[in-house]
Amino acid sequence: MKLKTILIFIFLVLASLHGFSQKVSGYVYEMLENTKTPLIGANVYQAHTTNGTSTDEKGFFNLNLENDANKMLVISYVGYLNDTVNVNDVERNIVDVVLRNNNELSEVDIVSRQKGGFVSRTSTRSIESISDQGLKQAACCNLSESFENSATVNVSYADAITGARQIEMLGLAGQYTQIMQENIPNLRGLAEPYGLGYFPGDWLKSIQVSKGSSSVINGYESITGQINLELKKPHDREIFFMNLYGNQFGKIEGNLNGKIRINDHWNTMILVHGEHNSTKHDKNDDTFLDNPLVTQLNFFNRWNYRTENIHFGFGIKYLTEKRKGGQVFFNPDHSHTESNGYGIGVETDRIEGHFKLGYIFKNRDFTSIGFQNQFISHDQNSFFGLNDYDANQISYYGNLLFQSYIGTISHSYTTGISFMYDSYQEALNDSTFNRVESVPGLFFQYTYSDGKYLNIIGGIRGDWNSYYGFLVSPRLNVRYSPNGHNIFRASAGKGYNSPNVIAENTGLFNTSKNIHVSPSINMESAWNFGLSYNRYFTISNRELILGFDLFYTNFQNQVVVNRDADPFNVYINNLDGRSFSTSVQIEMRYEIIKNFDVLLAFRYNDVKTTISDQLVDKDMVNRYKGLLSLSYATNLKKWQFDLNFQLNGDARLPNTSFNPPEYQQPERSSAYVIINAQMTKYFKRWEIYVGGENLTNYKQDNPIISPRDPFGDYFDATIVWAPIMGIKAYAGIRVMLKK
């Protein structure tokens, strides 16, 4: 109670310090297909001052005017005519601006260089944005390869056979990070092992990575943060896009996007992705393929209807994928017996449908209502050695939101109701695991902003999970900036994860160990607390950004995978003791000379879990990671050069001391460096790129234990902490037409 009183007091004091300044808010738009579309990153500043801000992903800005200055606002954006607004002439200090194309430059190519990634200055939460330019700085075949220039998100392989990849954020596995497609939760349940390959990089417009306590609007599942994927939209400028890619290991890939304008209000877009790899490689001569053979077809058709007050959209996505791996001589068309060798096969068919409707009220500014819907059907038929695993997931997500303000737009709120339904039917050999969860929920989120110095977002939601009972999720985010050079953020909140024990641990099928799952697995829950600080300097007329953040996650319950008890068994149980993660990160961003951007970052993780009554380091988690990213573009952006250095720290490995000496692994992995490079040549309507990954040619020795006896007692393909394949060279061509 004392803490609550102190927080309320601090809030009132800080609010009163800046409550006497005049505030102005509004939206900045461009006109696309005769429809107003938000301009992200437009500059809004007070004339003849350094007092300014930029618009967010909704085109919205909020600015506290300096009392002793004039009341003229200047709005600017590359390629558009500047606009000037007299705030005294604007009703209720609410600005609505539509910038016009600079017609005088219609016959001239406007060359501007978008940053590959940046940390939002205006957001209350700590959000790192990766732009489409940042996604092009690497081959970026799919989502798993979109974070090479991010120190926040780490991506690793789950095992040495299936090619399944998983993200890690704040030192914790991917199931604790909520992945969303345009603010609708996605890649849940059965999609977790291979879902990072379901989003081609060329479909993405941007990625927003939010660390720590997130919004209550999107559900209770976020513990370490959120990753929101913004896909290309039918009303964007891009009319046609094609990307053809190939690498030295025989993988070929193609992406084709096309936009069709039906009329002034209707637009549709078709996105197609295909990939194929049928070339077998066994460079380390352990009889197992170094990478699986994957064939995937991915199709997405989306429609948008837009007027000044109504935004309506729907789409359907279909994916089919076949994944084969195992020993080189394994024949997937024959019986899965020991005489045929060890093999894996995963066939997936996934259908997604979404429907969104938003209405902006004409008679009340900044007031709207929205309805989000998503349906998913996911079928998987698979085998791993002698284990058969078939699964089906049917999911529905609905979210009804109402947004408005109290008195003035400094006090806004979002409230609504949600419903989530998940039906899982899983069959592992002769055992079945069926579960149905229906979750109605109610949420309220309040936002305070004084326009410049202080932002507060406080929210709470309550959900009734038919399987686990009532869940309460309180969350708080605070941003305070005493001036334009220092930004402080703090966050606290509780999140949950409904465990999908089998889907989250399918990599364990690629061992000879017996898997024992507790019959009473509980809902996972944790508190997350975060502090961050950003300092902005101006050096040689360019901005140097220093960032520091500290996040601590403390579990009340967690599903613990115990691989250390004995050589023949894996035990999956509820947490009995402590489990926590402390993650510290520092980074620097600076444009050393014109068009030469540098990102330098370092992260340290201290992640511990109680296993067999002992608090030990969480296995397979790197203690630290270093990142140096260099990007240079020549004048007029004719050429671009990108270089990426990744330092991966050591990690505790699962205990193998009880194995025979020839089947033992060290207690900890080694630290190693990965170097990636890419060169891009730009033309007016197309570009070509060549690059290489893992240029240090670093490879893990013996990634599979007992590979020549995969049906024996000690076979284990899950202790993978470094690349299995060496240098990978690739090349590609992109063709694009924009309006």
DRENMI-219613 format. One line per field, with one value per residue (C-alpha): residue number from 1; residue in three letters; x, y, z. Coordinates in steps of 0.05 Angstrom, whole numbers. Example, Ala and Ser with C-alpha at 12.3 -4.5 7.8 and 13.67 -1.06 7.14 Angstrom:
<sites>
nr	c(1 2)
rest	c(ALA SER)
xx	c(246 273)
yy	c(-90 -21)
zz	c(156 143)
</sites>
This chain:
<sites>
nr	c(1 2 3 4 5 6 7 8 9 10 11 12 13 14 15 16 17 18 19 20 21 22 23 24 25 26 27 28 29 30 31 32 33 34 35 36 37 38 39 40 41 42 43 44 45 46 47 48 49 50 51 52 53 54 55 56 57 58 59 60 61 62 63 64 65 66 67 68 69 70 71 72 73 74 75 76 77 78 79 80 81 82 83 84 85 86 87 88 89 90 91 92 93 94 95 96 97 98 99 100 101 102 103 104 105 106 107 108 109 110 111 112 113 114 115 116 117 118 119 120 121 122 123 124 125 126 127 128 129 130 131 132 133 134 135 136 137 138 139 140 141 142 143 144 145 146 147 148 149 150 151 152 153 154 155 156 157 158 159 160 161 162 163 164 165 166 167 168 169 170 171 172 173 174 175 176 177 178 179 180 181 182 183 184 185 186 187 188 189 190 191 192 193 194 195 196 197 198 199 200 201 202 203 204 205 206 207 208 209 210 211 212 213 214 215 216 217 218 219 220 221 222 223 224 225 226 227 228 229 230 231 232 233 234 235 236 237 238 239 240 241 242 243 244 245 246 247 248 249 250 251 252 253 254 255 256 257 258 259 260 261 262 263 264 265 266 267 268 269 270 271 272 273 274 275 276 277 278 279 280 281 282 283 284 285 286 287 288 289 290 291 292 293 294 295 296 297 298 299 300 301 302 303 304 305 306 307 308 309 310 311 312 313 314 315 316 317 318 319 320 321 322 323 324 325 326 327 328 329 330 331 332 333 334 335 336 337 338 339 340 341 342 343 344 345 346 347 348 349 350 351 352 353 354 355 356 357 358 359 360 361 362 363 364 365 366 367 368 369 370 371 372 373 374 375 376 377 378 379 380 381 382 383 384 385 386 387 388 389 390 391 392 393 394 395 396 397 398 399 400 401 402 403 404 405 406 407 408 409 410 411 412 413 414 415 416 417 418 419 420 421 422 423 424 425 426 427 428 429 430 431 432 433 434 435 436 437 438 439 440 441 442 443 444 445 446 447 448 449 450 451 452 453 454 455 456 457 458 459 460 461 462 463 464 465 466 467 468 469 470 471 472 473 474 475 476 477 478 479 480 481 482 483 484 485 486 487 488 489 490 491 492 493 494 495 496 497 498 499 500 501 502 503 504 505 506 507 508 509 510 511 512 513 514 515 516 517 518 519 520 521 522 523 524 525 526 527 528 529 530 531 532 533 534 535 536 537 538 539 540 541 542 543 544 545 546 547 548 549 550 551 552 553 554 555 556 557 558 559 560 561 562 563 564 565 566 567 568 569 570 571 572 573 574 575 576 577 578 579 580 581 582 583 584 585 586 587 588 589 590 591 592 593 594 595 596 597 598 599 600 601 602 603 604 605 606 607 608 609 610 611 612 613 614 615 616 617 618 619 620 621 622 623 624 625 626 627 628 629 630 631 632 633 634 635 636 637 638 639 640 641 642 643 644 645 646 647 648 649 650 651 652 653 654 655 656 657 658 659 660 661 662 663 664 665 666 667 668 669 670 671 672 673 674 675 676 677 678 679 680 681 682 683 684 685 686 687 688 689 690 691 692 693 694 695 696 697 698 699 700 701 702 703 704 705 706 707 708 709 710 711 712 713 714 715 716 717 718 719 720 721 722 723 724 725 726 727 728 729 730 731 732 733 734 735 736 737 738 739)
rest	c(MET LYS LEU LYS THR ILE LEU ILE PHE ILE PHE LEU VAL LEU ALA SER LEU HIS GLY PHE SER GLN LYS VAL SER GLY TYR VAL TYR GLU MET LEU GLU ASN THR LYS THR PRO LEU ILE GLY ALA ASN VAL TYR GLN ALA HIS THR THR ASN GLY THR SER THR ASP GLU LYS GLY PHE PHE ASN LEU ASN LEU GLU ASN ASP ALA ASN LYS MET LEU VAL ILE SER TYR VAL GLY TYR LEU ASN ASP THR VAL ASN VAL ASN ASP VAL GLU ARG ASN ILE VAL ASP VAL VAL LEU ARG ASN ASN ASN GLU LEU SER GLU VAL ASP ILE VAL SER ARG GLN LYS GLY GLY PHE VAL SER ARG THR SER THR ARG SER ILE GLU SER ILE SER ASP GLN GLY LEU LYS GLN ALA ALA CYS CYS ASN LEU SER GLU SER PHE GLU ASN SER ALA THR VAL ASN VAL SER TYR ALA ASP ALA ILE THR GLY ALA ARG GLN ILE GLU MET LEU GLY LEU ALA GLY GLN TYR THR GLN ILE MET GLN GLU ASN ILE PRO ASN LEU ARG GLY LEU ALA GLU PRO TYR GLY LEU GLY TYR PHE PRO GLY ASP TRP LEU LYS SER ILE GLN VAL SER LYS GLY SER SER SER VAL ILE ASN GLY TYR GLU SER ILE THR GLY GLN ILE ASN LEU GLU LEU LYS LYS PRO HIS ASP ARG GLU ILE PHE PHE MET ASN LEU TYR GLY ASN GLN PHE GLY LYS ILE GLU GLY ASN LEU ASN GLY LYS ILE ARG ILE ASN ASP HIS TRP ASN THR MET ILE LEU VAL HIS GLY GLU HIS ASN SER THR LYS HIS ASP LYS ASN ASP ASP THR PHE LEU ASP ASN PRO LEU VAL THR GLN LEU ASN PHE PHE ASN ARG TRP ASN TYR ARG THR GLU ASN ILE HIS PHE GLY PHE GLY ILE LYS TYR LEU THR GLU LYS ARG LYS GLY GLY GLN VAL PHE PHE ASN PRO ASP HIS SER HIS THR GLU SER ASN GLY TYR GLY ILE GLY VAL GLU THR ASP ARG ILE GLU GLY HIS PHE LYS LEU GLY TYR ILE PHE LYS ASN ARG ASP PHE THR SER ILE GLY PHE GLN ASN GLN PHE ILE SER HIS ASP GLN ASN SER PHE PHE GLY LEU ASN ASP TYR ASP ALA ASN GLN ILE SER TYR TYR GLY ASN LEU LEU PHE GLN SER TYR ILE GLY THR ILE SER HIS SER TYR THR THR GLY ILE SER PHE MET TYR ASP SER TYR GLN GLU ALA LEU ASN ASP SER THR PHE ASN ARG VAL GLU SER VAL PRO GLY LEU PHE PHE GLN TYR THR TYR SER ASP GLY LYS TYR LEU ASN ILE ILE GLY GLY ILE ARG GLY ASP TRP ASN SER TYR TYR GLY PHE LEU VAL SER PRO ARG LEU ASN VAL ARG TYR SER PRO ASN GLY HIS ASN ILE PHE ARG ALA SER ALA GLY LYS GLY TYR ASN SER PRO ASN VAL ILE ALA GLU ASN THR GLY LEU PHE ASN THR SER LYS ASN ILE HIS VAL SER PRO SER ILE ASN MET GLU SER ALA TRP ASN PHE GLY LEU SER TYR ASN ARG TYR PHE THR ILE SER ASN ARG GLU LEU ILE LEU GLY PHE ASP LEU PHE TYR THR ASN PHE GLN ASN GLN VAL VAL VAL ASN ARG ASP ALA ASP PRO PHE ASN VAL TYR ILE ASN ASN LEU ASP GLY ARG SER PHE SER THR SER VAL GLN ILE GLU MET ARG TYR GLU ILE ILE LYS ASN PHE ASP VAL LEU LEU ALA PHE ARG TYR ASN ASP VAL LYS THR THR ILE SER ASP GLN LEU VAL ASP LYS ASP MET VAL ASN ARG TYR LYS GLY LEU LEU SER LEU SER TYR ALA THR ASN LEU LYS LYS TRP GLN PHE ASP LEU ASN PHE GLN LEU ASN GLY ASP ALA ARG LEU PRO ASN THR SER PHE ASN PRO PRO GLU TYR GLN GLN PRO GLU ARG SER SER ALA TYR VAL ILE ILE ASN ALA GLN MET THR LYS TYR PHE LYS ARG TRP GLU ILE TYR VAL GLY GLY GLU ASN LEU THR ASN TYR LYS GLN ASP ASN PRO ILE ILE SER PRO ARG ASP PRO PHE GLY ASP TYR PHE ASP ALA THR ILE VAL TRP ALA PRO ILE MET GLY ILE LYS ALA TYR ALA GLY ILE ARG VAL MET LEU LYS LYS)
xx	c(0 58 88 22 17 89 77 13 51 109 59 23 87 118 53 46 117 98 24 26 57 12 5 -9 -23 -44 -32 10 -13 3 -47 -44 -99 -141 -137 -101 -44 -2 69 117 177 154 189 146 181 166 191 257 270 301 237 209 188 171 108 99 74 4 29 13 54 48 88 94 104 154 115 162 165 118 62 82 93 134 120 170 185 235 203 144 132 139 76 70 12 -7 -29 -71 -115 -125 -186 -169 -95 -108 -71 -89 -39 -35 33 35 86 138 114 175 217 171 223 281 297 294 351 344 374 330 363 365 345 332 306 242 251 177 150 136 162 233 221 274 249 279 261 254 323 350 319 356 423 426 399 339 306 256 242 296 349 319 356 429 437 399 432 365 342 385 367 394 382 341 378 426 376 309 333 283 303 283 290 317 303 329 363 298 269 221 156 162 163 97 103 48 27 3 -16 -51 -15 14 65 35 29 48 81 135 189 188 146 205 209 136 148 191 234 208 138 158 154 184 193 183 217 191 230 199 129 84 13 -45 -85 -55 -65 -28 24 81 134 200 170 136 158 108 112 86 74 71 1 -43 -43 33 72 102 65 109 167 208 268 306 359 407 465 523 488 434 379 337 283 235 188 136 91 39 -12 -77 -119 -193 -220 -211 -226 -209 -138 -112 -43 -16 48 79 140 173 236 269 332 344 420 450 511 552 615 634 626 582 531 478 456 485 419 349 318 260 207 158 102 72 14 -19 -76 -98 -152 -160 -219 -205 -245 -233 -270 -271 -211 -229 -183 -182 -136 -122 -54 -36 29 52 120 158 220 266 330 371 424 448 426 358 301 237 195 213 191 219 260 331 353 333 374 353 309 260 202 155 97 58 -5 -26 -84 -92 -148 -154 -208 -201 -250 -237 -282 -259 -314 -327 -355 -301 -227 -179 -237 -244 -268 -234 -248 -192 -203 -157 -169 -114 -115 -48 -37 29 48 118 166 233 271 223 177 113 83 19 -16 -72 -86 -149 -145 -188 -170 -219 -206 -256 -224 -250 -202 -217 -194 -217 -224 -163 -121 -67 -109 -128 -150 -162 -210 -243 -258 -222 -233 -182 -195 -144 -158 -98 -99 -32 -12 57 65 8 -6 -54 -52 -114 -129 -179 -170 -223 -203 -250 -215 -227 -175 -166 -105 -94 -43 -19 25 45 68 142 170 128 90 55 19 -16 -59 -93 -129 -166 -174 -212 -173 -218 -158 -118 -169 -169 -107 -92 -40 -21 30 62 109 138 179 211 253 276 304 315 381 362 306 292 244 218 171 139 88 65 56 37 52 5 56 54 104 110 111 161 208 203 279 283 256 324 356 354 330 262 219 179 126 93 18 3 40 17 11 78 79 132 143 187 220 261 301 331 368 384 431 433 494 507 577 597 523 507 472 509 461 482 434 433 380 371 315 300 250 229 186 132 123 162 164 234 268 317 369 422 393 419 442 377 320 293 245 196 166 140 191 210 253 278 285 305 339 380 398 442 454 493 497 521 494 529 538 614 614 558 522 568 528 558 522 563 528 543 494 506 457 453 400 391 341 332 345 348 346 406 406 448 459 404 434 445 442 501 529 543 537 575 553 589 548 577 536 561 526 560 534 467 463 493 529 518 566 545 590 568 611 578 614 577 595 601 541 531 518 473 509 542 593 556 566 626 687 678 607 621 616 652 616 613 615 669 662 666 659 615 626 573 581 539 549 489 489 428 397 334 284 326 386 434 468 522 543 573 554 600 662 705 684 672 638 620 659 617 548 515 534 540 518 537 492 429 386 436 435 475 451 437 430 404 469 479 511 548 541 545 559 617 621 557 559 496 471 405 368 310 263 213 164 136 83)
yy	c(0 47 33 49 115 134 119 161 218 215 215 277 314 300 316 382 403 406 416 490 484 487 419 403 334 307 262 269 233 223 209 139 117 177 152 184 139 152 178 144 185 253 311 359 418 487 540 575 526 457 434 377 304 253 214 142 81 111 178 208 261 296 359 406 477 524 581 636 617 626 577 557 483 458 388 357 290 270 278 320 394 423 447 501 505 561 526 587 574 500 479 447 443 381 382 340 348 315 327 334 305 353 361 403 340 294 282 272 211 228 191 182 129 99 73 -2 0 50 56 97 162 176 108 97 26 7 -10 -27 -20 -58 -25 -57 -28 -64 -129 -121 -114 -190 -245 -247 -309 -312 -285 -327 -289 -220 -207 -210 -136 -137 -146 -156 -220 -283 -341 -411 -482 -529 -591 -615 -651 -616 -544 -519 -450 -413 -341 -320 -253 -229 -297 -336 -382 -360 -384 -327 -275 -258 -257 -218 -205 -133 -134 -202 -259 -310 -367 -400 -473 -522 -466 -454 -503 -483 -419 -371 -400 -383 -308 -292 -231 -200 -200 -156 -80 -72 -107 -76 -109 -88 -112 -125 -111 -101 -76 -113 -101 -161 -214 -243 -285 -235 -246 -221 -176 -173 -178 -146 -161 -108 -139 -102 -74 -65 11 17 48 -19 -43 -102 -137 -199 -229 -290 -321 -379 -405 -453 -509 -515 -475 -433 -385 -338 -284 -248 -192 -155 -101 -88 -25 -41 29 90 48 -24 -52 -123 -153 -222 -248 -314 -349 -414 -448 -514 -550 -621 -623 -669 -646 -682 -641 -667 -740 -762 -797 -743 -687 -620 -586 -614 -616 -567 -551 -496 -459 -399 -357 -296 -254 -193 -140 -69 -22 49 113 172 138 64 17 -54 -111 -186 -239 -313 -347 -418 -454 -524 -549 -615 -623 -684 -701 -752 -800 -791 -860 -857 -867 -832 -873 -938 -961 -924 -981 -987 -1022 -960 -914 -854 -803 -747 -721 -663 -646 -583 -553 -486 -440 -371 -322 -252 -199 -128 -71 -2 59 130 173 238 277 260 267 210 163 97 26 -35 -109 -159 -232 -289 -362 -415 -488 -524 -597 -633 -704 -723 -776 -773 -838 -890 -838 -817 -749 -723 -660 -613 -543 -501 -431 -368 -300 -241 -173 -115 -49 21 80 151 202 232 308 321 277 278 226 171 100 35 -17 -78 -152 -210 -284 -337 -410 -465 -538 -585 -658 -692 -765 -788 -861 -896 -839 -781 -712 -670 -602 -547 -477 -422 -355 -296 -233 -160 -105 -31 11 84 130 197 243 315 321 322 300 247 187 134 72 31 -28 -89 -148 -207 -273 -336 -395 -457 -501 -461 -414 -339 -299 -226 -186 -117 -77 -8 30 99 145 209 257 320 346 323 289 241 190 145 86 37 -22 -75 -128 -200 -248 -321 -377 -436 -492 -536 -586 -631 -578 -536 -595 -635 -630 -680 -733 -732 -767 -838 -812 -830 -768 -765 -709 -693 -706 -640 -586 -517 -450 -414 -345 -292 -219 -176 -111 -65 0 34 98 131 190 230 271 315 306 336 350 276 241 193 148 111 61 20 -27 -77 -128 -179 -236 -277 -340 -361 -425 -451 -516 -544 -593 -634 -666 -673 -728 -790 -813 -846 -800 -729 -704 -647 -619 -556 -510 -530 -472 -408 -389 -321 -283 -219 -186 -124 -91 -30 -4 54 79 132 155 164 198 210 145 103 75 37 -4 -31 -71 -119 -161 -202 -255 -288 -341 -392 -448 -498 -568 -628 -580 -540 -470 -476 -438 -451 -497 -474 -399 -356 -315 -257 -232 -177 -144 -97 -77 -32 -5 42 69 110 177 172 102 66 15 -10 -51 -86 -122 -157 -186 -229 -251 -309 -325 -392 -431 -488 -553 -610 -659 -717 -738 -804 -823 -865 -820 -821 -794 -738 -664 -608 -574 -508 -489 -444 -371 -358 -303 -303 -253 -239 -192 -168 -121 -91 -54 -9 8 48 -9 -68 -88 -146 -171 -221 -241 -292 -318 -349 -322 -346 -417 -434 -502 -542 -606 -669 -635 -704 -753 -825 -809 -878 -913 -870 -925 -938 -914 -849 -817 -743 -689 -633 -604 -553 -487 -465 -471 -540 -514 -470 -411 -399 -357 -330 -283 -254 -202 -157 -122 -71 -20 35 87)
zz	c(0 15 -53 -87 -49 -68 -141 -142 -107 -158 -215 -189 -176 -244 -279 -243 -260 -334 -331 -348 -417 -477 -510 -583 -612 -679 -738 -801 -864 -937 -992 -1022 -1069 -1047 -975 -917 -893 -831 -843 -795 -772 -798 -763 -723 -689 -663 -711 -693 -635 -624 -592 -633 -639 -692 -709 -686 -724 -726 -752 -683 -646 -580 -565 -506 -533 -502 -470 -490 -563 -622 -636 -706 -721 -780 -806 -854 -888 -942 -1011 -987 -983 -913 -879 -826 -777 -729 -666 -646 -707 -690 -650 -583 -603 -646 -712 -773 -830 -899 -931 -1007 -1055 -1079 -1151 -1169 -1159 -1197 -1252 -1204 -1164 -1090 -1056 -982 -936 -884 -821 -815 -743 -688 -617 -613 -577 -566 -545 -471 -475 -497 -570 -623 -695 -753 -819 -888 -903 -842 -866 -932 -898 -896 -941 -894 -923 -865 -796 -762 -802 -790 -725 -746 -732 -667 -599 -565 -600 -607 -653 -644 -670 -626 -652 -705 -750 -760 -772 -721 -696 -634 -610 -543 -510 -442 -436 -440 -493 -547 -516 -465 -521 -554 -630 -665 -736 -738 -664 -667 -630 -678 -679 -617 -599 -654 -694 -643 -668 -741 -742 -752 -822 -837 -848 -909 -899 -963 -935 -877 -877 -807 -740 -672 -613 -545 -484 -417 -393 -453 -466 -434 -498 -534 -479 -420 -457 -460 -405 -435 -488 -555 -628 -675 -749 -796 -864 -931 -943 -1004 -996 -993 -1051 -1073 -1135 -1154 -1119 -1137 -1101 -1127 -1080 -1083 -1041 -1051 -1013 -1065 -1033 -1081 -1061 -1094 -1070 -1112 -1086 -1128 -1112 -1148 -1140 -1149 -1138 -1093 -1031 -1046 -1054 -1054 -1050 -1065 -1033 -1056 -1027 -1049 -1028 -1044 -1021 -1045 -1042 -988 -949 -896 -890 -821 -843 -785 -832 -817 -863 -841 -857 -871 -940 -940 -992 -975 -1011 -976 -1003 -974 -1003 -965 -979 -952 -954 -929 -923 -877 -820 -836 -842 -860 -879 -886 -913 -919 -916 -934 -921 -938 -919 -923 -881 -886 -851 -815 -840 -911 -933 -900 -950 -928 -976 -939 -870 -811 -783 -756 -819 -859 -815 -773 -807 -792 -831 -816 -861 -843 -872 -841 -857 -827 -836 -807 -805 -779 -774 -747 -742 -725 -696 -734 -676 -626 -642 -623 -610 -646 -640 -670 -677 -691 -710 -729 -744 -750 -770 -763 -782 -772 -788 -767 -745 -710 -714 -688 -655 -690 -672 -705 -681 -698 -672 -682 -654 -654 -628 -622 -592 -588 -569 -554 -550 -527 -475 -409 -410 -454 -499 -445 -410 -459 -449 -486 -460 -487 -485 -517 -529 -545 -562 -571 -586 -587 -608 -603 -612 -592 -612 -575 -526 -538 -508 -520 -490 -500 -472 -478 -449 -444 -420 -400 -400 -386 -403 -384 -416 -391 -432 -419 -491 -479 -412 -380 -407 -364 -388 -335 -350 -320 -349 -322 -360 -344 -372 -374 -361 -309 -277 -265 -286 -269 -308 -281 -322 -317 -363 -349 -393 -367 -409 -372 -438 -509 -492 -435 -433 -374 -377 -325 -330 -287 -302 -297 -355 -366 -415 -426 -436 -498 -470 -530 -584 -546 -537 -602 -607 -549 -596 -629 -570 -543 -475 -447 -436 -371 -366 -300 -303 -269 -309 -287 -321 -325 -294 -281 -261 -305 -283 -327 -327 -388 -403 -470 -479 -543 -563 -623 -651 -718 -733 -726 -669 -623 -584 -521 -490 -427 -401 -344 -342 -287 -295 -235 -245 -197 -238 -297 -335 -322 -370 -329 -374 -320 -275 -310 -380 -401 -380 -387 -334 -348 -284 -251 -219 -148 -124 -156 -229 -255 -310 -306 -372 -380 -447 -470 -541 -583 -650 -691 -763 -764 -832 -880 -896 -852 -793 -735 -682 -624 -569 -513 -472 -409 -384 -316 -321 -266 -253 -197 -221 -174 -114 -139 -169 -232 -297 -348 -400 -472 -455 -476 -418 -464 -535 -571 -636 -684 -745 -800 -858 -912 -973 -1027 -1051 -1087 -1057 -1117 -1073 -1002 -959 -895 -846 -783 -726 -672 -609 -577 -505 -471 -443 -394 -431 -407 -362 -401 -348 -336 -410 -432 -445 -521 -513 -464 -479 -441 -383 -422 -495 -524 -543 -617 -670 -731 -789 -842 -901 -959 -1019 -1056 -1123 -1134 -1201 -1214 -1211 -1188 -1146 -1140 -1078 -1060 -990 -944 -875 -822 -858 -800 -820 -747 -737 -676 -670 -662 -656 -651 -596 -621 -693 -719 -669 -670 -639 -582 -510 -518 -583 -573 -627 -583 -554 -610 -591 -655 -731 -762 -832 -851 -898 -937 -1000 -1032 -1086 -1107 -1147 -1127 -1175 -1151 -1177 -1133 -1147)
</sites>
